[in-house]
Amino acid sequence: MRISENKIEEIRSAANLVDVISEHIQLRKRGKNFIGLCPFHNEKTPSFTVSEEKQIFHCFGCHAGGNVFKFLMDYEKISFVESVQEVAQRCGITLDLEEEPQGEKQSEQEILYDINTEAARYFSNNLLNHPDGEVARKYFQERKVKPQTMRAFGLGYALNGWENFLSFASEKRIDLEKALALGLIGQNKDGKLYDKFSGRIIFPIFSPNGRVVAFAGRVLEKREGTAKYLNSPESSIYVKGRILYGLSHAKDEIRRLDKAILVEGYMDLISLHQSGIKNVVAVSGTALTEEQVQLISRYTKNVVLLFDADTAGIKASMRSIELLLKREIEIKIASLPPGEDPDSYVNNYGREKFEEIIKRAQNFLEYQSEYYEKQGMFEDAAKTAGAIRELVKPVALISDELKRALLIKNISKKFNLREKLLESELDKAIESAGKQITSEERIRDREAAKINNDAREQTIKKATPLLYNMEREIIKLLFEGSSEVVEFISQNIQPEEFVIEFHAKLAWVVYESFSGGGSIVASSLIEKISDADLQSYILELTFEKYEISKSWEELYPGIAREKVLQKAARDTVRKFKLEQVGYKIQANSRLIENEPNEDEKFNLIKLNRDLEFQKRIISEKFSGS
């Protein structure tokens, strides 16, 4: 059953987040906020912060955060509806789940989630109970997968035949067009529908909060021209590069141990989890992506890579090192004996032997050095020099200077080289990265000169550090809960004016809620943001560590907070618009210098004069108090 948005808002407004959290962990006052030890990861220094004013919480260590419902969902491992029920009961609010408001429609994403949930139940029932599921049960038994593990991971089986799931979907009145979009059914050239996963064992793929977003199907009997694995297509609820298989099962253990083991396949993860090693996630058939690394970094900064020892696995490890280093993640690489993978090794030798392998994991420099040695790259001076330069390159990706210095010292000792020499190579590697960016900027400017003014404006659109910081200030102001401030900013800045895409998305969230008469307090808005990284970003911005009003209150002592926010909004919008126009003028000026066509050059000069006039208009418009 669903609960109306109005009722949810009533319950949220009635609850005091500090009181709810204080029942579970000890909080103490610090400034305007409360702090305590985070209940979602091990820590000795408090980084868990609660704002009573905004009714939100955020941990600056593991990035957990949200409102009162989110806290109870994560802490008590309950669903959203259950958390709303609990808060309602606490606040003495009557909640009748049978009274679903008329006219409310289920969102498109919720419909897709529901279809996947129904499909997952169907596949699971086939595996566990259907007579024709014996072939799949036998497969998992041979792979030593226990029935309770099958249930825990929702493993399933798609019956052989072309219309089994199709018939089930029709009985359940599932929207077949949406099932087609989700890849559960297919359509041939004649327009006939058929079961897409027919005859395959099924691995449901879950979002970090445990909702079924997609499926992977593995063939049991090899068929000519048939891929071993079939995966759901990407959809509004599933982007392959943003999902880590098994994260919903592993995140609590990853936080507890402050370490994640990254493996390649579904069965690797399932076998390790069954053996009691639960801090494991899998890339599942795709190269590690920046989004996946970002996802891991929300739970830990320590990762052990455990890919297959074949050529593909080694290359995957080498590629992953660069991505992980950019996120300041501590990397170790574990190696299994030839011919073994995590699934076979833990089943053959047990948990203790596997954990010894993890304890012996090498740091990335040791791993790369050993790999280059096996490749014969230390057999002569020229190859050795090249290999050492390759070792220095990933060090250049680390922003922490102390870490860089220690790693350079390690390379120096290993190869008996002067540190100064390696530091020179490090400087070259860092400079090389900078030159690549400069080169990209030159290409953009050159290409911009070839197209019309409207398209040019889009091409040169770029966030200067000043413009980025101004956008961030505007987003902070939008989440301060002031209707006057939101109205002023929304009238003067359209979302498409933001250079940073995620700032535009956050502005849309506030604008839509405001224009629709909804709540604009942070605890309500945070629930409308589906992207977990955006949630974490806005939570950090809204806390005292980044609070906007403090500096403005120093500039305007004795003035009410609402007036301070309005002054801050007016001044920030003025500076933002002036900086936008100023950047266009600078970009045009660079183009004028390199423009061979006199007519085009004249047009650019005229455009700059118009922009200078626009700056004067902006200054006059926003000069009022």
Number of C-alpha atoms within 10 A of each C-alpha: 8 13 18 14 12 12 15 19 14 13 24 21 17 15 17 16 24 19 11 15 19 13 9 11 12 12 20 12 11 12 8 11 18 18 21 22 18 22 18 21 22 14 17 8 10 14 17 24 25 28 20 15 15 19 20 27 30 26 24 17 19 22 24 23 24 26 22 24 27 22 23 21 17 19 13 11 13 14 16 14 15 15 20 22 21 15 22 20 13 13 15 11 14 11 15 11 13 9 11 12 13 7 6 11 9 9 9 11 13 12 15 23 18 15 23 22 16 17 24 23 14 17 25 25 18 22 29 18 11 14 10 14 22 15 16 23 24 13 13 18 12 9 14 14 18 14 14 10 15 19 14 12 17 20 25 28 29 28 23 15 13 17 16 14 23 20 13 14 20 11 9 11 10 18 13 17 11 15 18 17 15 24 21 25 22 20 13 8 6 6 8 8 16 20 22 23 29 22 21 23 28 26 24 26 30 22 18 18 14 13 16 23 26 29 23 18 23 20 18 13 10 10 9 6 6 10 11 13 14 17 20 21 16 15 15 10 17 18 13 23 16 16 23 26 25 26 26 17 20 21 26 17 19 23 21 16 16 19 20 25 23 24 25 24 20 19 20 23 27 23 23 23 18 19 15 9 19 23 24 27 28 24 23 21 12 13 15 23 19 17 16 18 22 16 18 24 19 18 26 22 20 19 22 22 23 26 26 24 18 13 9 11 15 18 14 18 22 17 14 18 21 19 20 25 19 16 17 16 19 16 20 22 25 22 20 17 10 9 10 15 21 23 19 16 19 21 17 12 10 13 17 12 13 19 13 11 16 19 12 12 20 18 14 24 20 17 19 21 19 12 14 18 14 10 10 12 18 17 10 9 10 10 14 17 13 12 18 20 16 15 21 23 19 21 24 23 20 19 13 11 11 10 13 19 15 11 16 22 18 15 20 18 12 11 10 10 12 13 16 12 11 19 17 11 17 23 13 16 20 18 12 14 13 11 12 11 11 12 10 11 14 12 11 15 18 15 13 20 20 11 12 10 16 8 13 19 15 11 15 18 18 17 15 13 9 12 21 17 13 19 23 17 20 24 21 22 24 28 25 21 20 16 16 15 23 24 14 15 22 18 10 12 15 13 18 13 15 24 18 17 12 15 20 17 16 21 24 16 18 26 22 12 16 16 12 9 9 16 18 22 21 22 26 22 20 26 15 13 16 9 11 16 16 16 21 20 12 22 25 21 18 22 20 16 8 13 16 20 18 13 11 16 17 11 11 14 10 9 12 10 16 16 15 21 21 19 16 21 22 20 16 19 21 19 18 22 20 21 17 19 18 16 18 20 20 12 18 23 16 14 18 19 9 12 17 10 9 10 10 16 18 13 13 19 16 12 16 20 13 12 17 15 11 15 19 11 13 16 15 11 11 14 11 9 8
